[in-house]
Amino acid sequence: MWILVVQRITLEFILDIIYFPVWWFTAGARHALLFCVGLVKEANSMMAPGLWLKNIFVPMFGQWDLQGRIVSFFMRLGNVIVRSIGLFLWIIVVIFIFFVWVLFPTFVLYMLVTSFLSFT
């Protein structure tokens, strides 16, 4: 009886090893991409440069005089610029993380092959 269990476990192990690259580059990559899109959406909702841009001409703190409007405009303009740059940099970091995640098995396989070839 136990020999059947060992055979079944061995077969499942071999099939999982064969199926792993297929999963990694299809369903796993899709899952990672959706996770990265979620990271970008969350950063966009936290930084909200569009919201700052939408209210760029609205005076801050109820200062409706000329000086309040000028100060508010430039403060919001600075916020829009800095937050947009920060969001752009975060998007680049997330894209880099996604590509590292996708290419990681290829790198591991390359390192394994080079380490085995160096022994011969």
N, C-alpha and C positions, 0 to 999 in steps of 0.2 A: 504494500500500500504506500509506504513512504517513498518508494522509487518513482511512483506516478507524480507525487507532489514535487519531488526534486526535478523531474523532467518538465513539469508544467512551469515551475518557477524559472528554470533555465530558459525555456522557450520564451516566456514573457520578458525575461531580461534581455535576451537577444533581439526580440522584436522591438522593445523600447529603445534599445541602442540604435537600431536601424531607423525607427520612426522619429527619433529626436531631431535630426537636421531638418526633416520635412516640417515638423511642428515649429521649430525655431524660426525658420524663414517664412512661414505662412501665418498660422494663427498666433504664434508668439510675437512675431513682428507687428501684427495688427494690434494685439493687446498693448505692446509697448508704444506704438504710435498713438493709440487712444489715450494712454497715460500721459504722454508728452503733450498732446493737445490739451488735456485737462490742466497740466501745469501752466501752459501758456494762458489759458482762459482764466485761471486763478490769479496769475500775475497781472493780467489785464484788469481784472476786477479790483485788485488791490491798488494798483498804480493809477488806473483810470485817467489816462491822458485825454481821452475823448471828452470826459466830463469836465475837466479843467478847460479844455478848448471851447466847449459849449457855453461855459459861463465866463468867457474871457472879458466880456464887456460889462459884466455885472459888478458893481462896486462892492468891495469887501467891507464888512462891519457897518453897513448902512451909511457909508460916507459918500453922499451923493454930490459933493462939491467937486470942482475940477481937480484939485490935488488928490483927493481920494480915488477918483477915477483913474488918474495917471498912475498912481502907485499900485492900484489893484491890477491894472492892465499889465504892467511890467512884472509884477510878482507872479501873476498867472501865466504870462508868457514864459518866464523862467521855469516855472513848474512844468508847463507843457513840454518844453525842450528837454529838461532833465529827465522827466518821467518817460518820455518817448525814447530817449537814448538808453535809459535803464531797461525798458521793455525790449528794445531791439537787441541789446546785449544778452538779456535773458533768453530770447528766442534763439540766438546763436548758440548759447550754452546748451539749451535743450536739444537742438538739432545735433550738436556734437555728442551729447549723451546717447541719443538714439542711434547714431551711427556706430558708436563704440559698442553699444549693446548688440546690434545686429552683427558686427564683425568680430565679436569676441570669440565665438567658436572657431572661426577661421584662423585667428591668431593662435589659439590654443593648439589646434591641429598642426599649424606650421611649426610651433615650438616643439611639439612632440616628435614630429618627423625629423627636424634638425637635430634634436637630442639623440634620437635613435641612430641617425646616420653618422653622428660624430663618434659613436662607439665602434663602428666598423672600420 
